[in-house]
Each structure stands twice: as C-alpha cells, then as structure tokens.
Amino acid sequence: MPSSPADKAARLRSLHDGPGAFVIANAFDAGSAALLAQLGFAALATSSGAAAGVLGRKDGQLSRDEALAHAQAIAAATDLPVSADLENGFGDSPADVAETIRRAGATGIVGASIEDHTGDKTAPLYPIDVAAARIAAAVQAARALPFASFSITARAENFFRGRPDLADTIARLQAYEAAGADVLFAPALPDLDAVRAVCASVTRPVNFMVGMKGKSWDLATLEAAGVRSPRVVAGAIGERGVVVMRASPGRPTACGGSARRARGDRCSRRCHWCAPLRRRLGPRPWRRARATSPG
C-alpha cells in the first residue's frame, strides 16, 4: 500500500533529524524519479531549473501551477518523500507564499523550499524582515495542512545571487529559523570555513548543494564541517542520464562532475564519480540510463 502524505512527511523529517548526513537527489521528471528510487535514495527533491528545462524554458519562467504540476508528477512516481523547489513562493507577499504552500499540500509533496530572491537583478534579495515574514507565512500555512509535518526549507540566496556577504547570510538564516523554518539552506557557500560558520550559527538542519566547481566536498568532509543532517543535492539527472555515485555501500551521493556531463562533455573511463554506475549499468551509464528511462 502506498504511503500516506503524513507517513512520507514523517520520513523526511526523520532523515533531517537523524544523527548524520543523508543524500537527497533532484529528479528532473517522473522517469528520473523512478530511476533514483531504484538506486536507493531515501528521498527526492525537485529543481526549479530542471522543471523549467523539461518544458524548454529557463529557470524562473514557470508559473505556480506549472511548478506544482511538475512536483506532483514526481511525487506520484515513487513512494519516496519529495520536497519541491518552489522558488520565491510565486509572489512577493506573505499571502502569496502561504497560498503556494496551501496548494502544494494537495500535490503529494511533503516539503518545499522558499527562497529570498526577488527576481529583480537590481535588488535581488528581499529585506530580512520581509523575507522572514514570508517564511513565517509559509510555516503557518504548512502547519494548517491536514498533515502538519510538511517541512519548510528557507533559502538565503546571497552567494547564489551576487551578494556574497557571509554575515548577512547567517543573519538571514537565523531570522528564518526564528520564523519557524524546519531546514535552512544557503547555496553556493564559497568554502568549508563558510559552511562551518553557517552550521555553527543555527540549530536547524542545514542543506548543502553539491556540483558547483570548487564549492563541493564529499559527504564525510561535509559532516566533519558540521553539516549534521543535510539534504545534499545532486542536480543533473535527466536527458543525459544518471550521474550519481555511492560514497559507501547503500549510501548514494551526488556526482561532482554532473555539471560537466549535463553540457554533454565526455566522461573519462577513469572517472571516480561514475565508476559505480559503470559497473552496474555498463561502460556509458548516462547513455544507458537515457535509453532505458521512460520518456
């Protein structure tokens, strides 16, 4: 029998609250979600960039309805808990964000991220007080869902949006934690010292995104830096196939060369990222996965 949303939400929370890091992979579509489930991931996420790419658009060009339909298809493809990238909540006001979370609760996903990016290049981040109010509205809407354990991840976009201010990033994450966020996320942190500083400044689980050149580390290194219960996000599953590896038996983690292969570059036969999949799927795992994946 398929798990209920409440069961999936509880599983996602237990993963985030566990004693160590776990890995959550971004699925591009329902087919890649099913493939990732077969590879042993315990939970999945969506990516706004991947969702847009599936429809031939750029990141940030989907409507709320389109993003939720994409997330719903991924959630329906497996019995794994899914947390969706819902960008800035598809509106500037706290009421807009709350409405997005209310609608998300009916799609089968059991978590969502809300970022503080405005979409305006001249002023890319909401003021902290506005951003915190938006997170508070998301949390309140999540707690009003039929299953109150829907997880809200709050994203501080400083380093991702050309505002590389670590002190402001930390202040934002602390404000979002105070607003009730369940998980915190600051993509594109520049080095391990920044990762340590962020993790030491908050008490909620911290997510980390791998795959960025010069800004990615293996799971053991992240745990040693204080990333105690994260989502470690792998962002290149889709037309080019699966680009994941296993850090240890039964523990999948993300391919640090994913961005390179997403551009279509060839992977070396000696690549340590793809070796486990090569053994499992053959000499060219990304092509094999593309050939066998639905769609």
Contacts in CASP RR format, 6 or more apart in sequence:
PFRMAT RR
TARGET T0000
AUTHOR 0000-0000-0000
METHOD contacts of the structure
MODEL  1
MPSSPADKAARLRSLHDGPGAFVIANAFDAGSAALLAQLGFAALATSSGA
AAGVLGRKDGQLSRDEALAHAQAIAAATDLPVSADLENGFGDSPADVAET
IRRAGATGIVGASIEDHTGDKTAPLYPIDVAAARIAAAVQAARALPFASF
SITARAENFFRGRPDLADTIARLQAYEAAGADVLFAPALPDLDAVRAVCA
SVTRPVNFMVGMKGKSWDLATLEAAGVRSPRVVAGAIGERGVVVMRASPG
RPTACGGSARRARGDRCSRRCHWCAPLRRRLGPRPWRRARATSPG
2 79 0 8 1.000
3 11 0 8 1.000
3 79 0 8 1.000
4 147 0 8 1.000
5 105 0 8 1.000
5 108 0 8 1.000
5 110 0 8 1.000
5 146 0 8 1.000
5 147 0 8 1.000
6 146 0 8 1.000
6 147 0 8 1.000
6 149 0 8 1.000
8 79 0 8 1.000
8 80 0 8 1.000
8 81 0 8 1.000
8 82 0 8 1.000
8 108 0 8 1.000
8 110 0 8 1.000
9 81 0 8 1.000
9 110 0 8 1.000
9 111 0 8 1.000
9 147 0 8 1.000
9 149 0 8 1.000
9 150 0 8 1.000
9 151 0 8 1.000
10 149 0 8 1.000
11 42 0 8 1.000
11 43 0 8 1.000
11 81 0 8 1.000
12 43 0 8 1.000
12 81 0 8 1.000
12 83 0 8 1.000
12 110 0 8 1.000
12 111 0 8 1.000
12 151 0 8 1.000
13 149 0 8 1.000
13 151 0 8 1.000
13 182 0 8 1.000
15 22 0 8 1.000
15 24 0 8 1.000
15 42 0 8 1.000
15 43 0 8 1.000
15 81 0 8 1.000
15 229 0 8 1.000
16 22 0 8 1.000
16 151 0 8 1.000
16 182 0 8 1.000
16 183 0 8 1.000
16 205 0 8 1.000
16 229 0 8 1.000
16 230 0 8 1.000
16 231 0 8 1.000
17 205 0 8 1.000
17 229 0 8 1.000
18 229 0 8 1.000
19 228 0 8 1.000
19 229 0 8 1.000
20 223 0 8 1.000
20 228 0 8 1.000
20 229 0 8 1.000
21 219 0 8 1.000
21 222 0 8 1.000
21 223 0 8 1.000
21 227 0 8 1.000
21 228 0 8 1.000
21 229 0 8 1.000
21 230 0 8 1.000
21 232 0 8 1.000
22 42 0 8 1.000
22 43 0 8 1.000
22 229 0 8 1.000
22 230 0 8 1.000
22 231 0 8 1.000
22 232 0 8 1.000
23 41 0 8 1.000
23 42 0 8 1.000
23 219 0 8 1.000
23 231 0 8 1.000
23 232 0 8 1.000
23 234 0 8 1.000
23 247 0 8 1.000
23 251 0 8 1.000
23 252 0 8 1.000
23 253 0 8 1.000
23 254 0 8 1.000
24 41 0 8 1.000
24 42 0 8 1.000
24 43 0 8 1.000
24 44 0 8 1.000
24 45 0 8 1.000
24 83 0 8 1.000
24 231 0 8 1.000
24 232 0 8 1.000
24 233 0 8 1.000
25 36 0 8 1.000
25 41 0 8 1.000
25 44 0 8 1.000
25 45 0 8 1.000
25 233 0 8 1.000
25 234 0 8 1.000
25 235 0 8 1.000
25 237 0 8 1.000
25 244 0 8 1.000
25 252 0 8 1.000
25 254 0 8 1.000
26 44 0 8 1.000
26 45 0 8 1.000
26 46 0 8 1.000
26 47 0 8 1.000
26 50 0 8 1.000
26 85 0 8 1.000
26 233 0 8 1.000
26 234 0 8 1.000
26 235 0 8 1.000
26 237 0 8 1.000
27 33 0 8 1.000
27 36 0 8 1.000
27 44 0 8 1.000
27 45 0 8 1.000
27 46 0 8 1.000
27 50 0 8 1.000
27 74 0 8 1.000
27 77 0 8 1.000
27 82 0 8 1.000
27 237 0 8 1.000
28 47 0 8 1.000
28 50 0 8 1.000
28 51 0 8 1.000
28 53 0 8 1.000
28 54 0 8 1.000
28 237 0 8 1.000
28 238 0 8 1.000
28 239 0 8 1.000
29 50 0 8 1.000
29 54 0 8 1.000
29 70 0 8 1.000
29 73 0 8 1.000
29 74 0 8 1.000
29 238 0 8 1.000
29 295 0 8 1.000
30 73 0 8 1.000
30 74 0 8 1.000
30 76 0 8 1.000
30 77 0 8 1.000
30 294 0 8 1.000
31 77 0 8 1.000
31 293 0 8 1.000
31 294 0 8 1.000
31 295 0 8 1.000
32 237 0 8 1.000
32 238 0 8 1.000
32 241 0 8 1.000
32 242 0 8 1.000
32 293 0 8 1.000
33 44 0 8 1.000
33 74 0 8 1.000
33 77 0 8 1.000
33 78 0 8 1.000
33 80 0 8 1.000
33 82 0 8 1.000
34 77 0 8 1.000
34 78 0 8 1.000
34 294 0 8 1.000
35 237 0 8 1.000
35 242 0 8 1.000
35 289 0 8 1.000
35 293 0 8 1.000
36 44 0 8 1.000
36 78 0 8 1.000
36 237 0 8 1.000
36 242 0 8 1.000
36 244 0 8 1.000
37 44 0 8 1.000
37 77 0 8 1.000
37 78 0 8 1.000
37 79 0 8 1.000
37 80 0 8 1.000
39 242 0 8 1.000
39 244 0 8 1.000
39 252 0 8 1.000
40 250 0 8 1.000
40 252 0 8 1.000
41 80 0 8 1.000
41 252 0 8 1.000
42 80 0 8 1.000
43 80 0 8 1.000
43 81 0 8 1.000
43 82 0 8 1.000
43 83 0 8 1.000
43 231 0 8 1.000
44 74 0 8 1.000
44 78 0 8 1.000
44 80 0 8 1.000
44 81 0 8 1.000
44 82 0 8 1.000
44 83 0 8 1.000
45 82 0 8 1.000
45 83 0 8 1.000
45 84 0 8 1.000
45 85 0 8 1.000
45 231 0 8 1.000
45 233 0 8 1.000
46 70 0 8 1.000
46 71 0 8 1.000
46 74 0 8 1.000
46 82 0 8 1.000
46 83 0 8 1.000
46 84 0 8 1.000
46 85 0 8 1.000
46 109 0 8 1.000
47 85 0 8 1.000
47 233 0 8 1.000
47 235 0 8 1.000
48 59 0 8 1.000
48 60 0 8 1.000
48 62 0 8 1.000
48 67 0 8 1.000
48 85 0 8 1.000
48 86 0 8 1.000
48 87 0 8 1.000
49 58 0 8 1.000
49 59 0 8 1.000
49 60 0 8 1.000
49 85 0 8 1.000
50 235 0 8 1.000
50 237 0 8 1.000
50 238 0 8 1.000
51 62 0 8 1.000
51 66 0 8 1.000
51 67 0 8 1.000
51 70 0 8 1.000
51 71 0 8 1.000
51 85 0 8 1.000
52 58 0 8 1.000
52 59 0 8 1.000
52 60 0 8 1.000
52 61 0 8 1.000
52 62 0 8 1.000
53 59 0 8 1.000
54 70 0 8 1.000
55 62 0 8 1.000
55 66 0 8 1.000
60 87 0 8 1.000
62 70 0 8 1.000
63 90 0 8 1.000
64 86 0 8 1.000
64 89 0 8 1.000
64 90 0 8 1.000
64 100 0 8 1.000
64 103 0 8 1.000
67 84 0 8 1.000
67 85 0 8 1.000
67 86 0 8 1.000
67 87 0 8 1.000
67 90 0 8 1.000
68 84 0 8 1.000
68 86 0 8 1.000
68 100 0 8 1.000
68 103 0 8 1.000
68 104 0 8 1.000
68 107 0 8 1.000
69 107 0 8 1.000
71 82 0 8 1.000
71 84 0 8 1.000
71 86 0 8 1.000
71 104 0 8 1.000
71 107 0 8 1.000
71 108 0 8 1.000
71 109 0 8 1.000
72 107 0 8 1.000
72 108 0 8 1.000
72 109 0 8 1.000
74 82 0 8 1.000
74 84 0 8 1.000
74 109 0 8 1.000
75 82 0 8 1.000
75 107 0 8 1.000
75 108 0 8 1.000
75 109 0 8 1.000
76 108 0 8 1.000
81 110 0 8 1.000
81 111 0 8 1.000
82 108 0 8 1.000
82 109 0 8 1.000
82 110 0 8 1.000
82 111 0 8 1.000
83 109 0 8 1.000
83 110 0 8 1.000
83 111 0 8 1.000
83 112 0 8 1.000
83 113 0 8 1.000
83 151 0 8 1.000
83 153 0 8 1.000
83 231 0 8 1.000
84 104 0 8 1.000
84 107 0 8 1.000
84 109 0 8 1.000
84 111 0 8 1.000
84 112 0 8 1.000
84 113 0 8 1.000
85 112 0 8 1.000
85 113 0 8 1.000
86 100 0 8 1.000
86 101 0 8 1.000
86 104 0 8 1.000
86 112 0 8 1.000
86 113 0 8 1.000
86 114 0 8 1.000
87 114 0 8 1.000
87 115 0 8 1.000
87 117 0 8 1.000
88 97 0 8 1.000
88 114 0 8 1.000
88 115 0 8 1.000
88 116 0 8 1.000
88 117 0 8 1.000
88 118 0 8 1.000
88 119 0 8 1.000
88 134 0 8 1.000
89 96 0 8 1.000
89 97 0 8 1.000
89 100 0 8 1.000
89 114 0 8 1.000
89 134 0 8 1.000
89 138 0 8 1.000
90 96 0 8 1.000
90 97 0 8 1.000
90 100 0 8 1.000
91 97 0 8 1.000
91 100 0 8 1.000
92 118 0 8 1.000
92 126 0 8 1.000
93 134 0 8 1.000
94 133 0 8 1.000
94 134 0 8 1.000
94 136 0 8 1.000
94 137 0 8 1.000
95 137 0 8 1.000
97 114 0 8 1.000
97 134 0 8 1.000
97 135 0 8 1.000
97 137 0 8 1.000
97 138 0 8 1.000
97 141 0 8 1.000
98 137 0 8 1.000
98 138 0 8 1.000
98 140 0 8 1.000
98 141 0 8 1.000
99 141 0 8 1.000
100 112 0 8 1.000
100 114 0 8 1.000
100 138 0 8 1.000
101 112 0 8 1.000
101 114 0 8 1.000
101 138 0 8 1.000
101 141 0 8 1.000
101 142 0 8 1.000
101 145 0 8 1.000
101 150 0 8 1.000
101 152 0 8 1.000
102 141 0 8 1.000
102 144 0 8 1.000
102 145 0 8 1.000
104 111 0 8 1.000
104 112 0 8 1.000
104 150 0 8 1.000
105 145 0 8 1.000
105 150 0 8 1.000
110 147 0 8 1.000
110 149 0 8 1.000
110 150 0 8 1.000
110 151 0 8 1.000
111 142 0 8 1.000
111 150 0 8 1.000
111 151 0 8 1.000
111 152 0 8 1.000
111 153 0 8 1.000
112 138 0 8 1.000
112 142 0 8 1.000
112 150 0 8 1.000
112 151 0 8 1.000
112 152 0 8 1.000
112 153 0 8 1.000
113 152 0 8 1.000
113 153 0 8 1.000
113 154 0 8 1.000
113 155 0 8 1.000
113 183 0 8 1.000
113 185 0 8 1.000
114 134 0 8 1.000
114 135 0 8 1.000
114 138 0 8 1.000
114 152 0 8 1.000
114 153 0 8 1.000
114 154 0 8 1.000
114 155 0 8 1.000
115 155 0 8 1.000
115 157 0 8 1.000
116 125 0 8 1.000
116 126 0 8 1.000
116 131 0 8 1.000
116 134 0 8 1.000
116 154 0 8 1.000
116 155 0 8 1.000
116 156 0 8 1.000
116 157 0 8 1.000
116 172 0 8 1.000
117 124 0 8 1.000
117 125 0 8 1.000
117 126 0 8 1.000
117 155 0 8 1.000
117 157 0 8 1.000
117 160 0 8 1.000
117 161 0 8 1.000
118 124 0 8 1.000
118 125 0 8 1.000
118 126 0 8 1.000
124 157 0 8 1.000
124 161 0 8 1.000
124 162 0 8 1.000
124 163 0 8 1.000
125 131 0 8 1.000
125 157 0 8 1.000
125 158 0 8 1.000
125 161 0 8 1.000
125 163 0 8 1.000
126 134 0 8 1.000
128 168 0 8 1.000
128 171 0 8 1.000
128 172 0 8 1.000
128 175 0 8 1.000
129 175 0 8 1.000
131 172 0 8 1.000
131 175 0 8 1.000
131 176 0 8 1.000
132 172 0 8 1.000
132 175 0 8 1.000
132 176 0 8 1.000
132 178 0 8 1.000
132 179 0 8 1.000
133 179 0 8 1.000
135 152 0 8 1.000
135 154 0 8 1.000
135 175 0 8 1.000
135 176 0 8 1.000
135 179 0 8 1.000
135 180 0 8 1.000
135 181 0 8 1.000
136 179 0 8 1.000
136 180 0 8 1.000
138 152 0 8 1.000
138 154 0 8 1.000
139 152 0 8 1.000
139 179 0 8 1.000
139 180 0 8 1.000
139 181 0 8 1.000
139 182 0 8 1.000
142 148 0 8 1.000
142 150 0 8 1.000
142 151 0 8 1.000
142 152 0 8 1.000
143 150 0 8 1.000
151 182 0 8 1.000
151 183 0 8 1.000
152 180 0 8 1.000
152 181 0 8 1.000
152 182 0 8 1.000
152 183 0 8 1.000
153 181 0 8 1.000
153 182 0 8 1.000
153 183 0 8 1.000
153 184 0 8 1.000
153 185 0 8 1.000
153 207 0 8 1.000
153 231 0 8 1.000
154 173 0 8 1.000
154 176 0 8 1.000
154 177 0 8 1.000
154 179 0 8 1.000
154 181 0 8 1.000
154 183 0 8 1.000
154 184 0 8 1.000
154 185 0 8 1.000
155 185 0 8 1.000
155 186 0 8 1.000
155 187 0 8 1.000
156 169 0 8 1.000
156 172 0 8 1.000
156 173 0 8 1.000
156 176 0 8 1.000
156 184 0 8 1.000
156 185 0 8 1.000
156 186 0 8 1.000
157 163 0 8 1.000
157 186 0 8 1.000
157 187 0 8 1.000
158 164 0 8 1.000
158 165 0 8 1.000
158 166 0 8 1.000
158 168 0 8 1.000
158 169 0 8 1.000
158 172 0 8 1.000
158 186 0 8 1.000
159 169 0 8 1.000
159 186 0 8 1.000
159 187 0 8 1.000
159 188 0 8 1.000
159 189 0 8 1.000
159 190 0 8 1.000
160 187 0 8 1.000
160 188 0 8 1.000
164 190 0 8 1.000
166 189 0 8 1.000
166 194 0 8 1.000
166 197 0 8 1.000
166 198 0 8 1.000
169 186 0 8 1.000
169 189 0 8 1.000
169 198 0 8 1.000
170 197 0 8 1.000
170 198 0 8 1.000
170 201 0 8 1.000
170 202 0 8 1.000
173 184 0 8 1.000
173 186 0 8 1.000
173 198 0 8 1.000
173 201 0 8 1.000
173 202 0 8 1.000
174 201 0 8 1.000
174 202 0 8 1.000
176 184 0 8 1.000
177 184 0 8 1.000
177 202 0 8 1.000
177 203 0 8 1.000
177 204 0 8 1.000
181 204 0 8 1.000
182 204 0 8 1.000
182 205 0 8 1.000
183 204 0 8 1.000
183 205 0 8 1.000
183 206 0 8 1.000
183 207 0 8 1.000
183 231 0 8 1.000
184 198 0 8 1.000
184 202 0 8 1.000
184 204 0 8 1.000
184 205 0 8 1.000
184 206 0 8 1.000
184 207 0 8 1.000
185 206 0 8 1.000
185 207 0 8 1.000
185 208 0 8 1.000
185 209 0 8 1.000
185 231 0 8 1.000
186 198 0 8 1.000
186 206 0 8 1.000
187 209 0 8 1.000
188 209 0 8 1.000
188 212 0 8 1.000
188 215 0 8 1.000
189 195 0 8 1.000
189 198 0 8 1.000
189 208 0 8 1.000
189 215 0 8 1.000
190 215 0 8 1.000
191 215 0 8 1.000
192 217 0 8 1.000
192 221 0 8 1.000
192 225 0 8 1.000
195 208 0 8 1.000
195 222 0 8 1.000
195 225 0 8 1.000
195 226 0 8 1.000
195 227 0 8 1.000
196 225 0 8 1.000
196 226 0 8 1.000
198 206 0 8 1.000
199 206 0 8 1.000
199 225 0 8 1.000
199 226 0 8 1.000
199 227 0 8 1.000
199 228 0 8 1.000
200 226 0 8 1.000
205 228 0 8 1.000
205 229 0 8 1.000
205 230 0 8 1.000
205 231 0 8 1.000
206 227 0 8 1.000
206 228 0 8 1.000
206 229 0 8 1.000
206 230 0 8 1.000
207 230 0 8 1.000
207 231 0 8 1.000
207 232 0 8 1.000
207 233 0 8 1.000
208 222 0 8 1.000
208 227 0 8 1.000
208 230 0 8 1.000
208 231 0 8 1.000
208 232 0 8 1.000
208 233 0 8 1.000
209 232 0 8 1.000
209 233 0 8 1.000
209 235 0 8 1.000
210 216 0 8 1.000
210 217 0 8 1.000
210 232 0 8 1.000
210 233 0 8 1.000
210 234 0 8 1.000
210 253 0 8 1.000
210 254 0 8 1.000
210 256 0 8 1.000
211 234 0 8 1.000
211 235 0 8 1.000
211 236 0 8 1.000
211 254 0 8 1.000
211 255 0 8 1.000
211 256 0 8 1.000
211 257 0 8 1.000
211 258 0 8 1.000
211 259 0 8 1.000
212 259 0 8 1.000
213 259 0 8 1.000
216 256 0 8 1.000
217 225 0 8 1.000
218 247 0 8 1.000
218 253 0 8 1.000
219 232 0 8 1.000
219 247 0 8 1.000
219 251 0 8 1.000
219 253 0 8 1.000
220 247 0 8 1.000
222 230 0 8 1.000
222 232 0 8 1.000
232 253 0 8 1.000
232 254 0 8 1.000
233 254 0 8 1.000
234 243 0 8 1.000
234 244 0 8 1.000
234 253 0 8 1.000
234 254 0 8 1.000
234 255 0 8 1.000
234 258 0 8 1.000
235 254 0 8 1.000
235 258 0 8 1.000
236 243 0 8 1.000
236 255 0 8 1.000
236 257 0 8 1.000
236 258 0 8 1.000
236 259 0 8 1.000
236 261 0 8 1.000
236 262 0 8 1.000
237 243 0 8 1.000
237 244 0 8 1.000
238 290 0 8 1.000
238 293 0 8 1.000
239 290 0 8 1.000
240 261 0 8 1.000
240 262 0 8 1.000
240 264 0 8 1.000
240 286 0 8 1.000
240 290 0 8 1.000
241 285 0 8 1.000
241 286 0 8 1.000
241 287 0 8 1.000
241 289 0 8 1.000
241 290 0 8 1.000
241 293 0 8 1.000
242 277 0 8 1.000
242 281 0 8 1.000
242 285 0 8 1.000
242 286 0 8 1.000
242 289 0 8 1.000
243 254 0 8 1.000
243 255 0 8 1.000
243 256 0 8 1.000
243 257 0 8 1.000
243 258 0 8 1.000
243 261 0 8 1.000
243 262 0 8 1.000
243 273 0 8 1.000
243 274 0 8 1.000
243 277 0 8 1.000
243 285 0 8 1.000
243 286 0 8 1.000
244 252 0 8 1.000
244 253 0 8 1.000
244 254 0 8 1.000
244 255 0 8 1.000
244 277 0 8 1.000
245 252 0 8 1.000
245 253 0 8 1.000
245 254 0 8 1.000
245 255 0 8 1.000
245 272 0 8 1.000
245 273 0 8 1.000
245 274 0 8 1.000
245 275 0 8 1.000
245 276 0 8 1.000
245 277 0 8 1.000
246 252 0 8 1.000
246 253 0 8 1.000
246 276 0 8 1.000
247 253 0 8 1.000
255 261 0 8 1.000
255 273 0 8 1.000
255 274 0 8 1.000
256 273 0 8 1.000
257 271 0 8 1.000
257 273 0 8 1.000
260 267 0 8 1.000
261 267 0 8 1.000
261 286 0 8 1.000
267 273 0 8 1.000
267 274 0 8 1.000
267 286 0 8 1.000
269 278 0 8 1.000
269 283 0 8 1.000
274 285 0 8 1.000
274 286 0 8 1.000
277 285 0 8 1.000
277 289 0 8 1.000
278 284 0 8 1.000
278 285 0 8 1.000
281 288 0 8 1.000
281 289 0 8 1.000
282 288 0 8 1.000
END
